[in-house]
Amino acid sequence: MTVLDFAKTIVRLTASVSSIVHRPLPVDDPKVRQPDIRLARELLRWEPTVDVEGGLRTTIDYFRGKI
């Protein structure tokens, strides 16, 4: 999932009227964000159980309750 896809999903799930603004990347910004969870899988026998959209929905609901 790209950062743009992630942002679009958040806008959709929140029914936001916000626009996505593209800015130049900082010099030290990583070009690829791909977390590696192999160590968690090996040492903790952990696997993610929530998909991105489900996790975002939970997070959005949490913050809506705080506002």
Order of alpha helices (4+ residues) and beta strands (2+ residues): alpha-alpha-alpha
